[in-house]
């Protein structure tokens, strides 16, 4: 009974030899896509991805003369860029890159004309290198190149102009370019994560809303902890975060404006309220509310106003995650006698169960690709699992004591969740890819729960 209560309610209350010179390319805007070299390199065998030896040296500075910026010297930034790119690709679990601390530093003139024999001698198959340059207006220009060493060909290149404080975004974008080119998958490193930062004793936790980059950097608390913050979700346009707040037992749904650092009250109820979620177009917000012994799912305009009830059955109907096209909603319900996964149309019609395997199922989240649904599978322990939208092809990805509340990376290849330690009750944020083999903990300053992975940043 304790675990059943936890999964239904507790979840919601709870990234040598060098010679020729060549001019750098003109940078494009941060949204620029890599230039297609005409050569497609896609590795479909995931075991082969790990065999790709990727060399990532420090990014060079123009004329090899470092310039001081508000974020440090361009020389220091060049090394830092290489490290972030290396960490992104290594932590993804698909590549085995070698970073700048173990490699020679190519000079600026080598960036577009690599010494391929030198890198081949180091048994590298791919080379990622670039430059960082300080502009007169105080901004940074970062160029990034991907080369196939055996073919002696450039596979992709891109450039970005950023404020010095945003240099890590340029690194994530470079890693995204490399990842996409070599794997054939969509990018995801240049994204952010919202979560609940937890501190204090097990029976009296302070829960604050926090955000960070996909690799845990640029961490920021958004709320003070005076009110309980729960179940955040980024808006589709990245401008705000939807979350649930409890103050003196009174539930409120807020939209937090990230630029203005202000929040707008969307709904305030007198009944237990759970799990607000955006529609893909940002026009609607789903949430669950308990009344007269039953819990049902409602929707309300993203601007607030009148609510519409979508479910009306005895028992508990909770959660709710839209399909990418906004036409359907997946949710959990115990109307059949135990927690199971159901799907309905966006207007509440055609409600039907899709989970018919052993155990219970909760907290479903639709993949941004639309092809899978991640959820918490309860068979003694809590595990992260996926299935197709019809309820077939069940696969369990984790095997720990209590893993729950999955959220997808923007490209639908990685699932983030939180793990609770037996006994201590400490929670931490973890990631696992769809193979179930590449699992890692994401570092946070304090305990973390209820993660929400945002879309790729604009």
N, C-alpha and C positions, 0 to 999 in steps of 0.2 A: 504493500500500500504506500510505503514511503517513496519508493521509486516511481510508482505510477503518478503520485502527486508531483514529484519533481519533474518528470518529463512533460507533464501537462502545464504546470504552473511555474515550477522553479526555474525553467529555462527563461521564462519571461519576467521573472522577478530576480531572477538571479544576476624594403629589390638592391771591335770586330772590324766588319768590312762594310762600309757604306759610302756611296759616291755621288750620284746624279742629283741635280736640283730641279724642282718643278714648282710652279706657282700653285697655291692652294685653290680649291674650288670656291666659287661664291656661295656663301651660306644661304639657306632658305629659311623660311619661317619655321617655328617649332613644330608645326603640323606637317611639315614636308615629308613625303614618302621617299624611301630609297630609290635611287635611279636603277632601272633594270638593265643589267649588262647583257641580257639575252641568253645567259646560261642559267638553267634551272638546276639547283641542287636540293633535292628533297630526299631525306632519309626516312623511309617508312618503317624500317626495322628498328625498334626502340633500343635493342641491345647494341646495334651498330652506332647509335648516337654517342654512346659512351666511349667509343673507340676514336672519336674525332679529337685529335690533339690540337687545341686552339691556343696559340700564343697571343698574349695581350700585354705588350710592353707599355711603358709610360707614354702618354700623349706628349708630343713635342711642342715646343714654343717657337714662335716665329723668329727666324734668324738665331735661334738657340739663346736668346737673351730674355731671361725671366722678367716679367712685369708685375709690380705689386697691384693687387686689387683688394676690394673690401672683404673678399673671401680668402685672401692669402696670395702668394705669388703664383704666377702661371705655371712655374716648374712644379710646385707642390700640388697644384690642382691637376696637372697632367698625370702625376702618379696616382692621385686620389681617384681620378676618372677611371684609370685602368683597374684599380682595385675594386671599384663598385661594379664595373662591367664583369670582371672576373667572378665576383661573389654572386651576382645575379645568375650567371650561366651555371656556376657550380651548384648553387643551392637549388636550382631547378631540377637537378638530378639527372639530366640527360647528357651533359657534356663534362669533360675533364679538362678545364682550361688551366693554363699556367699564367700567373699574373705578373705584374711589373717588378715585384720584389725579387724575382728569380730570373729576370731577363735583362739583356742589354737595352739601353735606351736609344732608339734610332733618332738621328737628328732630323730637323724639319725637312731637309731636302730629300729624305728617304720616304716621306709619307706617301707620295704618289708613285714612287719608283723603288719598291722594296728590293733588297738584296735577297732574292729567292734562294740562291744556293746556301747562304748563311743560315737562313731559317730552316731549310731542308736538312741541313746538317744537324740541327737540333731536334730532328724528327717531328717537327710540327707539320700538321696537314693544312691548317687554316691560320691566318694571321689577321688580327684585328688591331689596327693602329689608327692614330689620328693626331690632331693638333688642338691646342687651345690658345686663343689670342685675345688680348684685351683691346677693346675698341676705345676710341676717344670719348664716347659718351658714357663710359663706365660699364658697358655691357660686355659680355663674353661671347666670342664666337668659337664654337666647337665643331670640328669636322671629324667624321668617322668613316673608316674604310674597312671592307672585308675582302680578303684575298684568298684564293685557292693556291697554295704554294706549289703543289705538283703540276697544276695546269699553268701556273704563272699568269693567272688572270684575276682581274678585279671582279668580284661578284656583286657588290653593292656599295653604295656610298650615300651619305646624307650629311647635312650640316644644320646647325641650329644657333640662333642668337638668343641668349638668356641673360637675365640679371645674375650677378655673381651669387646671390643667395640661392638661386635655382640651378646651380651647376650639377647637382645630383640628377635633376630631370634629364639633362643632356646625356648623362651616363646611362640612365635607364632607357632612354630612347635608342641609344646606340646598341645596348644589349637586346632591345626589342627587334631592331633591324637584323642583327645577327641571328637571333633565335628564329625569327620568321623565315629568313632566307634558307637556313640550314634544315629546319624542321618542316617547313610548309604550313606551320600553324600560325594563327593570329597572335599578335603581341599581347603582353599583359604586365610587363615590369613597370611601366609608367602609369601606375594606378595607386590608389590609396585605400586604407583600411580604417573603418570605424570599429570601435569595440568598447566594452565596459571594463574600466580599470578598477580593480578590487583591492581594498586594503582593510585591515582590522581583523578582529577575531572572527572565528567561524560563525558564531551565532549573532554577530552584529557587524556585518560587512558594510563599509562605505563603497558605493558604486558610482563612479563618475564616467561621463561620456568623454571619450578620447579619440583622436585621429592620428595616423602616422602614414608614412610611405609604405609601399608594398614590402620593403625590406626592413621595416621597423624604424627607419630614420625619421628625422623631423617630427618627433613625437610632440603632441600638444593636448593638454586637458581643456575641455570645453565647458564643463560644469564644475561647481565647487564641491559637490558631495553633500550639500545640505538636504537635497532631495534625491531620492533613489532614481538613477537613470538605468534604462533597460532597452534591449532589443533595437539598436540603431539600424538605419538603412540610408544609404546615400540616395539623393534624388537622381533621376536619370541625367539631368544637366550638370550635376556635380556642385551646384550652388548651395545646397543645403542638406541637412541630415534630419530625417524623421526619427523620433524616438519617443519612448514612453517614460513618464516621470510619475513617481509616487511621493507625495508630501503629506505627512500626517494621515496616511491611508487613503488619500484622495488621488485617483488616477487622472492623469492629463496626457494628451497627445500633443507634442510640440513639433514644429519645424524650425530647426536652428539654421540661421543664415550665416554661412561661413565667412563671407566677406565683411559683413556688418557686425558680426558677433552679437547678434540679437536673435530672439526667438519669438515665434508666433504661436499662440494657442489655437489648435485646430478643434479639439473636443475635450470636454471635461465631463466625467460621469461620476455617479455615486456608487457604481457597481464595479467589481473587479474587471479590469480591462487588460487586454494582452495583444502583443505582436502586431503593431501597425506596419503596413507594407505598402509601397508605392505600386501603382500600375506602370507599365513600361513607358507610357506617354506622360506620366506625372500628373494626370488629371484627377486620379482617384487614389484614395487611401483605404486599404482594408484594415479592419481590426476585429478582435473578438471581445465579446462582453457577456458576463454572466448575469442572468436575471431569472428569478423564481426557480432556482435549482438547475437551470440549463444554461449552456454557453453556446452562443451562436455568432455567426460571422456577419459583419456589417460593412458597408462602404460609405464613404463620405467624400465630398469634393476636396481636392487638394487645397482649396481656399477655405474650407470649413462649411458649415451650413447644415442642411437637413440630411439625416442618415437614411440609408435603405438597407433593410434586412435581407440577407441572401440565403441563410439557412434557417430552418424552423423545425427541428426534430428534438426529441427528448435526449438528454445526455450532453456530451461535450463535443462541440464543433469548434476547432481552434486552428490558428495558423493562417495560412493562405499565401500562396505564391503564384503570381501570374505567369502564364506561358509568354515567351518573348514577343509574340504577336498580339498579346493582350486579349485573346479570344477565350482563354480558359483559365481556371484557377485550381490549383492542387491544394488540398488541405487534409487535416486529420480529424477523425471522428470516432467515437466509441459507440455509435448507434447500433452496431452489430454485436455489441457485448465486450469488445476489446478495441484498443487503439489501432486503427487501420488508416490507410491512405485512400482518399476519394478525389475525384475530379468533377468539376462542374463548369458550365458555361459562365462567362463573365457576369451575366445577369442573374445567376443563381439557378438556372434551369439545368435539367439533365444531370442530376447528381448521381454518381455511381462509384462503387468501390473498385479499386484496381489492385490492391494488395491481398493475395490469397496464399501467401507462403507462411511458414511457421513463425511463431513469435508475434510481437507487436511492432507497430511502425508509427513514427511520429516526426514532427518538424520537417516536412518536405520542402524542398527548394528546387524549382525548375531550372535546368541548365540554360545559360544564355544562347546555346545552340538549339535548344528545343528538343534535343534527342534523348535526354536522360533526366531523371529526377533523383536528387540526392536526398537521403533521409536518415533518421536515427533508427536502427534496427535493434529491438530489445529482445534478446534471447538469453536471459540471465544477465550478462553484461550489456552495456550500451555500445554499439558499434556504428561506424559510418558505412553506409551502403548506397548503391545506385541501382536503378532499374529503368526500363524504358517507360514512356508515357502510358503504355497499355498494361503495365505491371509485370512484364516479362523480363527475362535476362537479368535476374538478381545477381549482384556481385557485392561481396563484403570487402571493404578496403582497409579497415583497421580492426585490431583485436586487442583492446585494452579494457580496463574496468568500466570507465565511463567516458565515452566520446559522444558528443552531441552537437546539435545546431549547425549543420553544414551550410556553407556559403561558397559560391563558385567564383573562380577567377574570371576576369572579363572574357577570356578565350574559351572557357569551358573545359580546360584540361586539368585544372588543379582544384581541389576542394579544401577549404579552410574550416576548422571546427575548434571547439574547446574541449579540453580534457581535464577532468577533476581527479585529484589524487584520493585514493582510498584513505580514510582516517583523518587526514589533515583538512580535507575539503578545499585545498588550494587548486585554483584553476589556471590553466595556461593555454595559449593559442598554438595550434599545430596545423600543418599542411600535409596533404597526401595527394599524389597524382593518381590518375585513373588506372594505373597498373597495380596500385596498392603497395608497390615496392619502395617508392621514394617518399619517405615520411620524415619530417623535421619539425622542430619546435621553433617558433618565431619569438625572438627575444623582445620582451616588453619590460619597462621599468618596474612594474608591479604585476600582481596577478591579473589575468585577463580572461574575459568570457564574452559570449554573444558577439563574435566577430561578424563584420559585414564588409565584404569586398566590393569596392565601387567599380564602375566601368572604367575603361581606358580614359585617361585625362584628355580633355580637349586641347 
